[in-house]
Amino acid sequence: MLKIITIFFFTILFFKANADDGYRLWLKYDLLKNTSQKSEYKRFTNFIDNQFGESTIVNTAQKELKNGLAGMLGIALQSSSKKVGGIVLKKDLTIPKEGYKIQNIGGNIIISAQTDKGILYGIFDFLRQIQTESSISTINISSSPKIQLRMLNHWDNVLGTIERGYAGSSLWKWYELPENIDPRYLEYARANASIGINAVVLNNVNASARFLTKEYLAKVKALADAFRPYGIQVFLSVNFASPKILGKLKTSDPLDPQVRAWWNNKAQEVYSFIPDFGGFLVKANSEGEPGPQEYGRTHADGANMLAEAVKPFNGLVIWRAFVYGPDPKGDRFKEAYNDFKPLDGTFAKNVIVQVKNGPIDFMPREPFHPLFGAMPRTPLAMEFQITQEYLGFSTNLVFLPLLFKETLETDTYATGKGSTVAKVIDGSVHNYPITAIAGVANTGSDRNWTGHLMSQANWYGYGRLAWNHEISPEQIADEWIKMTLTKDQSSHKIVKNILLKSRETYVNFTNPLGLHHIMGQSIHFGMEPWLEKSARPDWTAIYYHRADSLGIGFDRTSKGNNALGLYAQEVQNQWNNPQKMDLNYLLWFHHVAWNQKLSTGKTLWDELCARYYTGVTEVEKMQNEWNQVKSNVDAEIFEDVKGRLAAQHREALNWRDACVLYFQTYSKQPIPAPFKKPERTLDEMKKIVEIYQLK
Amino acid sequence: MLKIITIFFFTILFFKANADDGYRLWLKYDLLKNTSQKSEYKRFTNFIDNQFGESTIVNTAQKELKNGLAGMLGIALQSSSKKVGGIVLKKDLTIPKEGYKIQNIGGNIIISAQTDKGILYGIFDFLRQIQTESSISTINISSSPKIQLRMLNHWDNVLGTIERGYAGSSLWKWYELPENIDPRYLEYARANASIGINAVVLNNVNASARFLTKEYLAKVKALADAFRPYGIQVFLSVNFASPKILGKLKTSDPLDPQVRAWWNNKAQEVYSFIPDFGGFLVKANSEGEPGPQEYGRTHADGANMLAEAVKPFNGLVIWRAFVYGPDPKGDRFKEAYNDFKPLDGTFAKNVIVQVKNGPIDFMPREPFHPLFGAMPRTPLAMEFQITQEYLGFSTNLVFLPLLFKETLETDTYATGKGSTVAKVIDGSVHNYPITAIAGVANTGSDRNWTGHLMSQANWYGYGRLAWNHEISPEQIADEWIKMTLTKDQSSHKIVKNILLKSRETYVNFTNPLGLHHIMGQSIHFGMEPWLEKSARPDWTAIYYHRADSLGIGFDRTSKGNNALGLYAQEVQNQWNNPQKMDLNYLLWFHHVAWNQKLSTGKTLWDELCARYYTGVTEVEKMQNEWNQVKSNVDAEIFEDVKGRLAAQHREALNWRDACVLYFQTYSKQPIPAPFKKPERTLDEMKKIVEIYQLK
């Protein structure tokens, strides 16, 4: 035995440096140290009795349970049907599909569900209770998802790159598939299942037609087979011009009979590979992608043609509303609304329209998209971005559940007070028959999955909110920190504080007071408020901030382009008055004079500067706070986060100096005390951004 | 203690699934099972006595030694100066720089060297002796590198992609640098040091100008600092147009005084960041890259200007000879020779010209580049490609030391018999004052570094040959298999057999008999012998195979374009006569009639078919052989390689069927018995390639 100990000892020693490289995410299952809790858990984990019935997913769930308990409690859970002190899986037809109950009944933990997926989610919840060291003696949990389809959208390309991906290359190794199944596919699936995600779109919405070829369908099938035991359904983004590209037809007109026949046949082929295939996601007539408008048809014509093709197989079509034309007099804010609102009620029943959370494009803060609440007869899906395209890539710590929650909780007033965005997309406002939510994934081949370890919390938090949008960011932070980082209470408190302040900090040093779209051309992590020329006017920065000698901001009130008029009157009232409104949205809707006194008591210019400077100070605070947790988190994780915080500080200084110096050329006012003026010149700041635009 | 054992036990259990993900490469340091060997080793590892002297590199070496012995022998090596039974590090000025001796003198293992790098390499060699379970009682090793600069060239781009990389994204995380030091940088450095690599070029030869900005130099410095303790020097690829791009000059003319001043200042800046910076690698006037010829200057003018800039700092300029113009009447085979041969003797002393192993571009088999032996007054570096651009990406098992060795051993006859390519580049033929060898890296962010686990052997083998080109591929295979895969003797034999046959197998099913450049446009792992139109004539396939109703092959004899005339007469004699020559090079130099009887007794057509079919059969054999080692290699590695072999089989069938069907349209002859004609049509084969060319 001593020899074995020695072997283990040195193996462990050797691995130590890489012991916590973040690969295990929040599913660590390390042995619990809290002995009193452990003995409580052991009282209920003497056996497992599966009365629910066998299925692949139930087997997965049981394996997961055994694995988790082996790790955390050091026990080997055996199947048995003893009477007391075990875990019993039961069928309960009264529980909503995918929902579950966890109860202590007569000294057993009963996990009951209607479906096998419910059992899977119940077991992951039970494991989470143990991971977070909650008491289970009086456990009584009843949970079911508020939204049916809880999706990840991967913007992964055929050659292994990821559009807006900052954590390595694609997880999907297309060249090796279908023959080689990377064990990581399973780890990916279990991580998703553990937070209730049940569907993934594998490829970029700027879709290659390759994916619909027989050769690639065989590869997609291999992934679908790998994910299925974890209850995850596979979707594909499709190229609307596929009939021309693959079928060699002369048109992709959705009303052309040959085109319709091509799609019908293609759908049949797809389902012959993957009988439970989810359906198609489509980006059409947007940013150069093909679509029905090329043929004078509407988005509904396009979507309905595809819907017809997948309908025999219970497939869905998810049609993105992210469309905008290059009209110099237009405003992206309004265009999706103008295109889609008139189509309400004309979509086939198996079509969902997927709308980004805000009207522009995943800015650090946006007002909710005006389509939410405006399409009572068309199921709308929410599209959030988990990858940090405009939130600092993977060098910035930003806890996104705060952003998600902010949008979800906003009231659309569509059918009166309380018609929150969350209630629109969960179907309760308009009684949508299908409900869906999508997050653009932040996963990649980096060992820790998300580049910034703290961004794992965004994947986790997205999943938790997709399941139940009523959970608070605080709860998400609590769970995630305990499962992933530390169980030390004072460190927990510090990290939680960092997470909860992080999003506002990022907004402050980049886009305070409702500024938006002033990031670097093509390099979206940096700043370029001076950008005045681009391939399209609405790709510049000046189009959005409209700074001039008088003031700054985009007048979207009725005196301006009245984009604000797209919202319900109650929403308009909230944002109509620059004096009384939430200043976080100010410059989204108003052009405000530099010397205008704001509700904070400061002038606009002084407030703007204060926020930029405070943002940087807050990053410095995060750095100091993180240093305090050193002894209670893994050494490798500590150093990694510390290094990234230092990079974030550098970037925050860049944003601050660049923006205040640039806007100062309009305001013509000094940096207000107590802040010191930047040590660098505007020209120097411009050069910093240029670096990132060199080939 | 029992509790600790339990903790270890379950930690190990949990990690088991990922225990051998290939991350540890050949530096596994697992506890040895062979107890008799172990007790021999323990007799000499009671202490370490560093009489050499302290230095960062010596510290690294000692740490590595302690780590390795802790893992393999389960002992904790302590510093001490006992008399007998330990390891003693000593200085010996008679040993060549970077060389070392390992001897048993008086019951101690003496590792001696002139320099600290020598100690580092000696210690890695000593560890390798233990890893491979060699006896050390009578150890007496004297080794020094035959080539001074043993480099990896990374074709890594600023945005994290790798040109011709098939193992994930770049290891260098530019956005996180310089603040965040990924622990993987150290693992990379130690892997290189363990095989004697002492220099790396960090970025793609299609170079972004970004790398020469102050911001990026700070990042490069961070990497240089991480690599330095392992004796690795950093180089950068530079964009020749940097004076225009970064300096805003109107020209990048190498004879312009302002341009020269710009480079002088830039070099000074680079060295202010990294005092031991290696120098610049340049791809100029090739495939669209800028260069001196734009200004009517020669490659020597360009190289010498840069050489002047780095000379005060002992820097080097490595100038690539991979140039070719889009002349439809030209031949890439001849162009580098024609451009560079006349410049021999005109380059500055700190310039090295880097030449690819063959005259076209890293084909599965090429004759050696005619510049080797033709530039007596210009140090030539060898450029091999370790990444498998034309050798099946990371789905094909190809043991490249066979290819490297084949080139190195070929005789140029430059100064008479025995003037092998190896002796040209190690300087012994022409007395080059600087000697260098470069391998285009196959590393990436994939957990196992190289995508295909077996491709680790190519990185390893490249390093070993760069150190000593006299080592045989058999020895490399022996070492690598023992260190990486298995110590079971029968499995060792099987894997070795697979490795040693793998390269010929790949040649057979892709480019038999000297065929070349018939791969897919842009997708180089597939076949496209029918490719007849491209942006340049020499990017097509028909330009190279020249198949017609009479025969196939490129007549490069004096009756053709006489590229063969670039070689020494003895070499010409070898390849002049299609009846007597090595058939592996046949179609490189001759257009041969379909019915021509070859030295094998078969007609050309029959031989061509036989090789394509045999190639596929050999893949099937590899698959069967691999299945036999299942119980003696790690389960995860076994499955991964098995899956990739299956993918390789699919690709081999594609190559075979596509090529024989296409060439059959010229030969008009049936597939010879006993081979069965392909089940697919040529049109079907064409479609398979088209898939990979869809957006």
Interface residues (C-beta under 8 A of the other chain):
Chain A: M1 I5 T6 I7 F8 F9 F10 T11 I12 L13 F14 F15 A17 N18 D21 Y23 Y29 D30 L31 N67 A70 G71 G74 G160 T161 Y166 G168 S169 Y175 E176 E179 N180 I181 D182 P183 S208 A209 R210 T213 E215 Y216 N239 I245 L246 F393 S394 T395 G444 S445 D446 R447 F525 E636 E639 D640 G643 R644 A646 A647 R650 I688 I691 Y692 L694 K695
Chain B: M1 I5 T6 I7 F8 F9 F10 T11 I12 L13 F14 F15 A17 N18 D21 Y23 Y29 D30 L31 N67 A70 G71 G74 V158 G160 T161 Y166 G168 S169 Y175 E176 E179 N180 I181 D182 P183 R184 S208 A209 R210 T213 E215 Y216 N239 I245 L246 F393 S394 T395 G444 S445 D446 R447 F525 E636 E639 D640 G643 R644 A646 A647 R650 I688 I691 Y692 L694 K695
